Amino acid sequence: MAQPKTGQYFDAAPESEDKRRTISVTLAGRHVDVVTSSGVFSPGHVDTGTAVLLRKMVAPPEGDVVDVGCGWGPIALTMAMMNPEARVWAVDVNPRSVELTAHNAKTLGLSNVNAVLASDIPSEQRFKQIWSNPPIRIGKPALHDLLTLWLGRLEVDGDAFMVVQKNLGADSLVAWLNSDQGPSQGNSGLLHTSKVGSAKGFRVLRTVRSSGS
């Protein structure tokens, strides 16, 4: 069933006019210019939550890694710059976000970024690592469905890093992720989530998939 439009950045087809602009940001220690637009998340700067998450980032592993909810690309671009041998998937439901991330990757000479709609990821694709500032404001049921889907695509011994605002339910989210109703249900292997950082009202969470053996 199609989702109703709300005019939010997490809409599949944002109603706002595509007004593009160039901003200067620092990613992976580099001062770079990127193009952003209305109708995507945090078009004017790297938002506080993403900045907190990026400060926890080390070079991702070689192979397939993914930024879930890429926006204009700060997480995906950083991963690609930190390890040129990583194959970085940048995914979003918003075509404008995907287009901007692809454009910014090309402008920065990052050939290891594959920006696509979330619906275009092959169902059999698995990832060694996930990084995400998930769209908490889509509501708890939709958020749970999203996390169940993507955490289910982690390889064994893979891990996922997410940033969630404390006052928007970070601690209760950890409890759900580790509960019998969490995303480990129906997925092979075991998932365990813990808090690995906290700053400026945000929690950084890490989920690890084990073999269960």
N, C-alpha and C positions, 0 to 999 in steps of 0.2 A: 504494500500500500504506500502510495506517495506520501512523503512528509509535508505538512503545511509549511508555507514560507513564513518566516518570522522577521526577515530583514536582518538576521544575525550572520556573523561570519561563518557559522557552521552550517548554513543552508547550502544545499547542493547547487542552487542557482540564486545567488544574492541579487536582491532587487536594486541595490544602490548602483549608481553610475560608476563605470570603471575609470576613476580619476587617478592616474598614475603619477608618481613622483619619485625622485631619487633621494635617498637618505644615506648618511655616512654612519657606519657602525664598526665595532671591533669584534671580530670573530676569530677564534683560534690565535689570538695575538696579532692579527692583521687588521689594519685599518682599510676598510673596503667600502665601495659605494654599491648599493643595491637598489632595485626598483620595487616599490610597493604600490598598493592601491587601496581604495576604499573597498569595503566588502570582504576584507580578509582580516585575520586576527592581528591586532597591534600593528597597524600600518605605519606608525610614526617612529617606532623605536623597538629595541629588544625589550619585551615586557619583563617585569621583575621576576616572575616565576621562571621563565625561560633562562634568564640570567643566572638565577640560583642553580638551575639544573646544569647549565653549561660549565659552571665552576667546578662541578663534580666530575666532568667528563675527562676521561683519558682516551688515548687513541683507541678506536674501536678495532676489533679483530679483522683479519683478512676474511673475505667471503661476504655473504649477504647480511646486511644490517638494515634497519628500517626506522624512519622517523614517521610516527603515526600522528597525523594532523599537522602537516608541514607548514601551513600558512605561506608566507613568502620565502621561508627556507632557512631560518637561522640555525636550527639544529642540524638539518641535513647538510648544509654547507660546511658547518664546523666539523662534522664527522668526516666529510670528504677531504677537507684540508688536513685533518690530523692523520689520516691514513689513506694515501692514494691507492692502496691495494684493497681497500674495502669497497664492496659494491653497495652503494647507498641507495636504497629505495626511499623516495620521498612521496608519501601518499596523503591524500585528502579527499573529502567528498566534494569540495569546491573546485570546479575547473579553473577558476581565476587563480587560486592558490597554486595549483599544479603548474599552470603556465608561468607564473612569476618565479617559482622555484627553478623551473627548467631554464628560464631566461637568465636568472642570476648565476646559476651554475655555469652556463655557457660563457657568460661575460667574464667570470672569474677563472675560466680555463679548467673547470673541474669536470673532466670527462667521465668520472666514476659515479655521477648522480643520475639516477633513473627516476624521474618525476612522473607519476601516473595517478589516475583516479584509483581510489581504494577498490572500486568494483572491478578494476582491470588486473589486480594481482591474481596470478594463477592460484587456484585453491590448494594445489599441492606445494606451493612455495613455503619454505621454512626459513627461519632467520636465526643467526647466531646471537644477535643482540637487537633490542628495541629501545629507542629513546622517545619520550613523548611528554608534552604538556597537554594532557587530554582535556577535551571540552566538557568540563564538569557541569556547565550550565545547560547541557542537553537534557538533564534530568537523570535520576538514579537508574530507572530501568534501562534506558538507552545506553547509559554509561556502562552498566554491568554487561550488557550485550556486547558492546564494543571491546571491553577488556577481555571478556571470555573468548571472543573471536581471535584477537591478536596474541594474547598470551598462549592460546592454544597452538600458535604457529612457531613458538620457540623450539629450537632444537634442544635435545638433551644436553645439559650443562650450559645452555644458553641463559642469558639474563636480560631483564628489562628494567629500565630506569624511568621513573615518572616523577613529576613534580605536581603537588596538590596543595592548595591553600589550606592552612590549618582550620580556619573558621568556615570553610566550605566542606568539611567532613573528611579530612585526610586520615584521622585516626579511626573513624568508623569504616572507612574504605579498607584500611589494612585488616581490620577485624573480619570484614566480609570476604576479602581475598583469601584469608586463611581458614575460612569456615567451610563446613560441609556443603554450603550452598554456593561456594565460590567457583572460580573458573577451572579448578582442577577436576571438577565433575565432568565426566565424559571425555576427558583428555588423557592420553597416555602419559605416564611420568607424573611426578609430584611437583607441585608449585609451592614455594614458600616466600612470603613477602615480609620485609623488615624495613624499618626506617634507617637510612644511612646518612642523613644530613638534615639540617634545619636552619633556616635563615629568613629573616624579614617576613615572618608569618607563613612561610611555606615549608612543607616537608618534602624531602627527596626519598622516594621509596624504591627499593630494589626487589624484584621478584626473580627467583632462581628456579630453573627446572632441573630436577634430578631424575635419575633413571628409576628410582624407587626400589632398586635391588639392594 
